[in-house]
Amino acid sequence: MQRIGHMFFIPILTLSLLCACQADEEMDTQEEEETTQEPAETEDQEKTETEEEAWALDTERFNETETVDGVETIQNPDNIHVLVNHDYALPTDYEPDDLVDPDVRFSFDEDVEQRYLREPAADALEDLFAAASEDGQELFAVSGYRSYDRQEAVFANAAAESSEEEANETIATPGNSEHQTGLAMDVSSESNHFELSTDFAETDEGQWLEDHAHEHGFIIRYPEDAEEITEISYEPWHIRYVGEEVAEVIDENDITLEEFFEEAEKI
């Protein structure tokens, strides 16, 4: 009888071991599934955090202004994210101290102030033009830095040809021009006869610029159908350096620099 009891004990023990193994396998499978899901959750979390960081800027990147003779005048004009428009003006005597002549193709040969850009913008412009050439697109720089006095003359000439009201639609008033920041460049192509016109948007070069400018820290500053926001008519040739991170956000969300600052947070 002892022998028979021993024989029954062996199958029961075997069955218990099998059940335990199955339970362990189920637990291992569950742990693997949980482990597999974790990277996806982490990746989504990192993406959200990155997006939030892109909208956050140091306080010094926002305009600091004072009212001078009734005009909201920017006190930190060297800020590369400076917002210059009809509401915020640069000091009349502002001239960047890091202007350089970028090594790119120009539509003219003279050594005049409009060849120049601030150094970070000039470096980015060189990269932008090089990338365009690699893709078979030949861009030409037409007009960069413009002093307050030069802008005053440009505006006066335009107003004389039509009216001050009409000039306001296409040309910034002195002090309210991005060109004075040294961060903006007007660009054209031989296919558009080096002109600054909306026809540039229809050229291969203009379309390439619209698609790739943000990759090098530039934005099309005055996009189509945004006149009510920028108060400047559509200018597919006018690019403005804001740095790659901000340019990426503006491009992805199809917004203007004004709209970016409405949503941006100070840190």
C-alpha positions in Angstrom: 0.0 0.0 0.0 2.9 2.3 0.6 4.1 1.7 -2.9 0.7 2.5 -4.4 0.5 5.8 -2.4 3.9 6.8 -3.7 2.8 6.2 -7.3 -0.2 8.5 -6.8 2.1 11.2 -5.3 4.3 11.5 -8.4 1.5 12.5 -10.9 0.1 15.1 -8.5 3.6 16.6 -8.0 4.1 16.7 -11.8 0.8 18.4 -12.3 1.6 21.1 -9.7 4.9 21.8 -11.3 3.3 22.2 -14.7 0.7 24.7 -13.3 3.5 26.7 -11.7 5.5 26.8 -14.9 2.4 28.1 -16.8 1.8 30.8 -14.2 5.4 31.9 -14.5 5.2 32.0 -18.3 2.0 34.1 -18.1 3.7 36.5 -15.7 6.8 36.8 -18.0 4.5 37.5 -21.0 2.6 40.2 -19.1 5.9 41.8 -18.0 7.2 41.7 -21.6 4.0 43.4 -22.9 4.3 46.1 -20.2 8.0 46.6 -21.0 7.1 46.8 -24.8 4.5 49.5 -24.1 6.8 51.7 -21.9 9.1 53.0 -24.7 6.0 54.2 -26.6 4.6 56.0 -23.6 8.0 57.5 -22.9 8.4 58.6 -26.5 5.1 60.4 -26.5 5.9 62.0 -23.2 9.3 63.2 -24.6 7.6 64.6 -27.7 5.1 66.5 -25.6 7.8 67.9 -23.4 9.9 68.9 -26.5 6.9 70.7 -28.0 6.2 72.6 -24.8 9.9 73.6 -24.6 9.7 75.0 -28.1 7.1 77.4 -27.0 9.1 78.5 -24.0 11.6 81.3 -24.2 13.8 83.2 -21.7 12.2 86.4 -20.6 15.1 88.4 -22.3 13.8 87.0 -25.7 10.6 89.1 -25.4 10.5 92.8 -26.3 11.4 95.2 -23.5 9.9 98.5 -24.5 9.6 102.1 -23.3 7.4 104.8 -24.7 9.6 107.4 -26.5 7.8 110.4 -28.1 4.6 108.4 -28.1 6.2 105.3 -29.8 6.7 101.9 -28.2 10.5 101.7 -28.6 12.4 98.4 -28.1 15.1 98.5 -25.5 16.7 95.2 -26.2 17.1 95.3 -30.0 20.0 92.9 -30.1 17.6 90.1 -29.1 17.5 87.7 -32.2 13.8 87.1 -31.5 13.0 90.8 -31.5 9.5 91.5 -32.7 9.6 94.6 -35.0 6.3 95.8 -36.6 4.0 98.7 -36.7 3.5 98.5 -32.9 7.1 98.1 -31.8 9.9 100.3 -33.2 13.7 100.1 -33.0 15.7 103.1 -31.6 16.5 105.5 -34.4 20.2 105.2 -33.7 20.3 101.4 -33.5 22.9 99.7 -35.6 24.0 96.1 -34.8 27.7 95.8 -33.9 28.2 92.3 -35.4 27.3 93.0 -39.1 29.2 90.9 -41.6 29.1 90.3 -45.3 27.8 86.7 -45.9 29.6 84.6 -48.5 26.6 84.1 -50.8 25.5 85.2 -54.3 24.2 88.7 -54.5 22.2 90.4 -57.3 24.8 93.2 -57.3 28.5 93.7 -56.8 28.7 97.0 -54.8 29.9 96.9 -51.2 26.9 98.7 -49.7 25.1 98.3 -46.3 22.4 96.0 -47.8 25.0 93.3 -48.3 25.3 92.9 -44.5 23.6 90.8 -41.8 24.3 90.1 -38.2 26.7 87.3 -37.8 24.3 84.5 -36.7 21.9 85.3 -39.5 24.8 85.5 -42.0 26.1 82.1 -41.0 22.6 80.6 -41.3 22.1 82.3 -44.7 25.3 80.7 -46.0 24.0 77.3 -44.9 20.6 78.0 -46.5 22.1 79.0 -49.9 24.4 76.0 -49.8 21.5 73.6 -49.2 19.6 75.3 -52.1 22.5 74.8 -54.4 22.8 71.1 -53.5 19.1 70.8 -54.5 19.8 72.6 -57.8 18.2 75.9 -56.8 20.3 79.1 -57.2 19.2 81.8 -54.8 20.4 85.4 -54.8 20.5 87.9 -51.9 19.1 91.3 -52.7 18.7 93.4 -49.6 19.8 92.8 -46.0 20.6 95.4 -43.4 19.1 98.8 -43.8 19.8 101.7 -41.5 17.1 104.0 -40.1 18.2 106.8 -42.4 18.2 104.5 -45.4 14.7 103.2 -44.5 13.5 106.7 -44.2 14.7 107.5 -47.8 13.1 104.3 -49.2 9.8 105.0 -47.5 9.8 108.7 -48.7 10.5 107.6 -52.3 7.6 105.1 -52.2 5.2 107.6 -50.6 6.2 110.2 -53.3 5.4 107.7 -56.1 1.9 106.8 -54.7 0.9 107.9 -51.2 2.0 107.4 -47.7 -1.0 105.2 -47.1 -0.1 102.9 -50.0 3.5 102.9 -49.0 2.5 101.7 -45.6 1.1 98.5 -47.1 4.4 97.4 -48.6 7.1 99.3 -46.8 7.7 99.6 -43.1 8.1 103.1 -41.7 11.6 104.1 -40.4 12.3 102.4 -37.1 9.6 99.7 -37.8 11.6 97.8 -40.4 13.0 94.4 -39.8 15.9 95.2 -42.1 17.3 97.5 -39.4 17.7 94.5 -37.1 20.2 93.0 -39.5 18.3 89.7 -39.2 16.3 90.0 -42.5 17.2 89.4 -46.1 15.3 89.8 -49.3 15.9 87.0 -51.7 15.2 86.4 -55.4 16.4 84.4 -58.4 17.5 84.8 -61.9 14.3 83.1 -63.1 12.4 86.1 -61.4 14.9 88.6 -62.9 16.2 89.3 -59.4 13.0 91.2 -58.7 11.2 91.3 -55.3 7.7 90.4 -56.4 5.0 87.9 -55.5 5.9 86.1 -58.8 8.9 84.7 -56.9 6.6 82.4 -55.0 5.8 80.6 -58.3 9.4 79.9 -59.2 11.2 76.7 -58.3 13.5 78.7 -56.1 10.7 80.5 -54.3 8.9 77.2 -53.6 12.1 75.6 -52.3 12.7 78.6 -50.0 9.2 78.3 -48.6 9.7 74.6 -47.9 13.2 74.7 -46.5 13.8 78.1 -44.9 12.8 77.0 -41.5 15.4 74.2 -41.5 18.1 76.9 -41.3 16.4 79.2 -38.8 14.5 81.5 -41.2 10.8 82.2 -41.7 8.8 83.8 -44.5 8.1 86.8 -42.3 5.1 88.1 -44.2 3.1 85.1 -45.4 0.1 85.1 -47.7 -3.3 85.8 -46.2 -1.7 87.2 -43.0 -1.9 90.9 -43.8 -4.4 91.6 -41.0 -1.8 90.2 -38.5 1.5 91.5 -39.9 0.0 94.7 -41.4 2.4 94.1 -44.3 1.3 92.6 -47.7 2.5 89.2 -48.8 6.3 89.1 -49.4 7.5 85.6 -50.3 11.0 87.0 -50.8 11.5 88.4 -47.3 13.0 86.0 -44.9 13.8 86.6 -41.2 16.2 84.8 -39.0 14.7 83.6 -35.6 16.8 80.5 -35.0 15.9 76.9 -35.9 13.8 76.0 -32.9 11.4 79.0 -33.2 11.4 78.7 -37.0 10.4 75.0 -36.7 7.4 75.9 -34.4 6.2 78.7 -36.7 6.5 76.5 -39.8 4.7 73.5 -38.2 1.9 75.6 -36.9 1.6 77.8 -40.0 1.6 81.0 -38.0 3.4 84.4 -38.0 6.0 85.7 -35.5 3.2 87.9 -33.9 1.1 84.8 -33.3 4.1 82.9 -31.9 4.6 85.5 -29.3 0.9 85.5 -28.4 1.3 81.8 -27.3 4.9 81.7 -26.2 5.6 81.5 -22.5 8.3 83.2 -20.5 10.7 81.1 -18.5 
